[in-house]
Amino acid sequence: MGDATSVNDNLSLEELRDLVASLREEIARLKEELRQVRRDHHEVPPHYL
């Protein structure tokens, strides 16, 4: 596992906020992609999606 403090040393607060926003968008996109695959295969999604 990486050292979280090294990330803070290298990125500004604004860069970290942008990174978090980007990751949230990617997570939402991947969740939707999973939902579509599950619909296509008639699977029931787990409760956390």
Secondary structure by P-SEA (a helix, b strand, c coil): cccaaaaaacccaaaaaaaaaaaaaaaaaaaaaaaaaaaaacccccccc
